[in-house]
Amino acid sequence: MNVSADALHIVCPHCHTTNRVRAADLLNAPDCGQCHQALFAGHPLALDAVNFDKHIGRSQIPVLVDFWAPWCGPCRMMAPAYEQAAGLLEPQVRVAKLNTEEAQAIASRFNIRSIPTLALFVGGQEVARQAGAFRTAQDIAGWARSHL
């Protein structure tokens, strides 16, 4: 298979440059060609109004987004499990968070009515949504994988 046929676009969590990474190299801890930092760190990526669309629209791996707010008790309760889920899902799935207080227009655009809400995006399109907190990282990862 040639390189262009199996290369995936992966948006860097640090400089937000789109990188081409061979699918076979995803498990080899790829670095960004621009800033040379790791493309996957095993932690949720904090998205904002500026970079949300780039990560959702340009990444050719699924993107799991936790729509949350700092004042939300269930969001804070789920945060450690979500952090652990990143380690279980990456690099096959980008794990990200969006603070709905800071990015209200995006939350409104996606009709987020309760938080936490997890939404799974594939090819820039939402394919699954779950409102409410999960208790464990395994539950989060299992839910995401069940929709891929």
ZARO-890577 format. One record per residue (C-alpha): x negated, y negated, z. Coordinates in pm, 1 decimal, decimal comma. Example, Ala and Ser with C-alpha at 12.3 -4.5 7.8 and 13.67 -1.06 7.14 Angstrom:
BEGIN
<<-1230,0; 450,0; 780,0>>
<<-1367,0; 106,0; 714,0>>
% end
This chain:
BEGIN
<<0,0; 0,0; 0,0>>
<<-144,3; -339,9; -83,6>>
<<-202,3; -607,4; 179,5>>
<<63,9; -847,4; 51,9>>
<<331,1; -576,6; 47,7>>
<<294,1; -484,5; 412,9>>
<<191,6; -823,1; 553,6>>
<<428,6; -988,0; 798,9>>
<<465,0; -1354,1; 882,3>>
<<398,4; -1406,9; 1252,5>>
<<424,7; -1757,4; 1398,6>>
<<149,4; -1838,2; 1649,1>>
<<283,6; -1906,9; 1999,9>>
<<8,6; -2166,0; 2056,5>>
<<-27,6; -2382,2; 1742,1>>
<<290,9; -2262,5; 1563,4>>
<<104,3; -2184,4; 1240,6>>
<<252,4; -1903,3; 1033,6>>
<<3,8; -1615,7; 999,1>>
<<7,3; -1318,7; 765,0>>
<<-63,9; -1000,3; 958,4>>
<<-70,0; -650,7; 816,9>>
<<199,7; -444,6; 988,3>>
<<-62,0; -177,1; 1063,1>>
<<-270,5; -440,0; 1249,2>>
<<4,5; -554,0; 1488,2>>
<<-115,6; -313,5; 1758,2>>
<<-477,2; -433,7; 1722,8>>
<<-422,6; -762,3; 1914,1>>
<<-428,3; -996,2; 1611,5>>
<<-544,5; -1355,9; 1653,3>>
<<-418,6; -1671,0; 1486,1>>
<<-617,3; -1770,0; 1177,3>>
<<-582,4; -2137,7; 1271,8>>
<<-642,9; -2163,5; 1649,4>>
<<-795,5; -1814,3; 1702,6>>
<<-577,1; -1740,7; 2007,6>>
<<-388,4; -1414,4; 2053,8>>
<<-61,6; -1391,9; 1859,6>>
<<85,3; -1179,7; 2141,4>>
<<16,3; -1227,0; 2510,6>>
<<280,5; -1003,0; 2668,0>>
<<466,3; -1306,1; 2808,3>>
<<779,7; -1484,8; 2688,0>>
<<715,0; -1777,3; 2456,6>>
<<874,4; -2105,5; 2568,2>>
<<1063,8; -2242,1; 2270,1>>
<<1192,0; -2596,8; 2238,6>>
<<1390,4; -2809,1; 1994,5>>
<<1076,8; -2873,6; 1787,1>>
<<955,9; -2515,0; 1735,9>>
<<1272,1; -2302,8; 1774,0>>
<<1370,4; -2293,4; 1406,3>>
<<1017,3; -2219,6; 1289,5>>
<<983,2; -1916,9; 1518,0>>
<<1332,2; -1785,3; 1442,8>>
<<1322,0; -1854,3; 1070,2>>
<<962,5; -1774,6; 977,3>>
<<878,2; -1473,9; 1196,6>>
<<925,6; -1146,9; 1016,2>>
<<950,7; -952,9; 1338,1>>
<<1265,0; -967,4; 1550,9>>
<<1281,8; -1251,7; 1803,8>>
<<1459,9; -1198,3; 2135,6>>
<<1565,0; -1529,0; 2295,5>>
<<1674,1; -1583,8; 2654,0>>
<<1895,9; -1893,7; 2665,6>>
<<1854,2; -2009,4; 3027,7>>
<<1845,8; -2312,4; 3258,3>>
<<1633,4; -2385,3; 3567,0>>
<<1937,4; -2436,2; 3792,9>>
<<2091,3; -2098,8; 3699,6>>
<<2063,7; -1838,2; 3978,5>>
<<2116,9; -1533,4; 3753,7>>
<<1858,1; -1675,9; 3511,1>>
<<1601,0; -1701,2; 3790,0>>
<<1694,7; -1352,2; 3909,8>>
<<1637,5; -1204,2; 3561,8>>
<<1313,6; -1398,5; 3492,1>>
<<1068,7; -1140,1; 3636,4>>
<<1233,8; -856,1; 3443,5>>
<<1231,5; -1066,5; 3124,4>>
<<861,2; -1137,2; 3177,3>>
<<797,8; -762,1; 3206,5>>
<<1014,2; -691,2; 2900,1>>
<<774,1; -897,2; 2689,8>>
<<502,8; -645,4; 2771,8>>
<<731,0; -360,1; 2666,2>>
<<854,7; -514,5; 2340,7>>
<<560,6; -705,6; 2194,2>>
<<420,9; -691,1; 1927,5>>
<<722,3; -528,7; 1759,3>>
<<953,3; -800,9; 1896,8>>
<<865,2; -1162,5; 1984,6>>
<<1009,2; -1240,1; 2330,5>>
<<1101,5; -1605,4; 2385,3>>
<<1294,9; -1835,9; 2616,5>>
<<1488,0; -2154,5; 2544,0>>
<<1576,8; -2395,3; 2824,7>>
<<1931,5; -2502,0; 2734,9>>
<<1903,0; -2817,3; 2948,1>>
<<1612,2; -2941,8; 2737,4>>
<<1747,7; -2816,3; 2402,5>>
<<2120,6; -2879,9; 2433,5>>
<<2169,3; -2926,1; 2058,3>>
<<2032,9; -2578,1; 1986,1>>
<<2244,5; -2422,8; 2262,5>>
<<2548,2; -2596,4; 2114,3>>
<<2457,4; -2488,2; 1759,4>>
<<2454,4; -2124,3; 1873,2>>
<<2769,0; -2167,9; 2082,5>>
<<2598,5; -2066,4; 2407,0>>
<<2877,8; -2080,7; 2665,3>>
<<2724,4; -1894,0; 2959,1>>
<<2371,7; -1836,2; 3076,2>>
<<2168,5; -1634,6; 3077,9>>
<<2249,6; -1522,5; 2727,0>>
<<2015,0; -1301,0; 2526,2>>
<<2029,5; -1327,8; 2149,5>>
<<1835,4; -1110,0; 1908,1>>
<<1736,7; -1262,6; 1574,0>>
<<1619,7; -1063,6; 1272,5>>
<<1521,6; -1240,9; 953,2>>
<<1642,2; -1570,1; 1098,7>>
<<1993,3; -1436,8; 1166,0>>
<<2147,3; -1349,6; 1499,2>>
<<2223,3; -976,6; 1505,5>>
<<2320,7; -922,8; 1870,7>>
<<2414,9; -1119,6; 2181,1>>
<<2458,7; -1033,7; 2546,5>>
<<2579,1; -1276,3; 2812,2>>
<<2479,6; -1211,1; 3171,8>>
<<2165,4; -1100,5; 3350,7>>
<<1996,9; -765,3; 3309,4>>
<<1843,4; -612,1; 3621,1>>
<<1533,0; -442,0; 3478,5>>
<<1278,9; -485,1; 3201,2>>
<<1373,3; -139,4; 3074,8>>
<<1738,1; -248,3; 3043,2>>
<<1636,4; -558,1; 2844,6>>
<<1401,5; -363,0; 2616,8>>
<<1656,4; -84,4; 2569,4>>
<<1929,5; -331,3; 2477,2>>
<<1702,7; -507,3; 2224,2>>
<<1582,5; -181,0; 2067,3>>
<<1938,7; -51,2; 2039,1>>
<<2017,3; -337,4; 1798,8>>
<<1716,9; -292,2; 1569,1>>
% end
